[in-house]
């Protein structure tokens, strides 16, 4: 089994819109090693790519990024790949945590490790073709991304350990919807100040400067998200905001014990949520 981890966006600013409809962003990716899917890749004699998963809403056809990752790698490497891929989903689907992108990148890494038939630059090209977040997951470390999310630059200092709890309200939101319905809202938060807070391990400055432009539309459409944000901040979180295009909220806490206390309170009051 291979591990396919989640991410959150500690900062996400929409910077423009391209002629093709895609939005440009500046974002700070932060990997969550404790939240991960498990992927099994097995070569078979049966022709084609077969996908297996017990998770509802996980496509088992050509629309799946895992299928596309194998197909694109095979074309680029000029080889035939017949395989069974089993995905054990622990990252909620369409949740703003990058699960599909992470799965695709994990498959690309598996294939490159097994066959080593293409250069890293070609692997990166495939990743960019599959999705804006996929290049980040090829080597998931804290990173700044620009463009539509594909221009990844690693951070040049060691990140502090952040005490983060993810709260998923158990309904999906598509990225397309999130970008279509957001409204730009003025904020004092800046990426530079966030990076300075992270560099100095200043949790108060970190909490003050986490930000997501895409929150606005989600909060208008889904009042439950604001309710959960407020509850988290009243019960131990220094800040709670949406990750990516949502609807998952991540709560940042000052200590591990405060995070654990918040998890207990959340699970006791809202037993229908996914708390990670």
Secondary structure, DSSP 8 states (H G I E B T S, - for coil): -EEEEEEEEEEEEEEEE-TTS-EEEEEEEEEEEEEEEEEEEEE-SSSSEEEE--STT---STTSHHHHHHHHHHHHHT----EEEEEE--S-TTSSS-HHHHHHHHHHHHHHHHH--S-HHHHHHHHHHH-TTHHHHHT-SSEEEETTTTEEEE-SS-----EEEEEE-S----HHHHHHS------S--HHHHHHHHHTT-HHHHHHH-EETTHHHHHHH-HHHHHHHHHHHHTTEEEEEE-TTSS-EEEEESSHHHHHHHHHHHHHH-TTSEE-
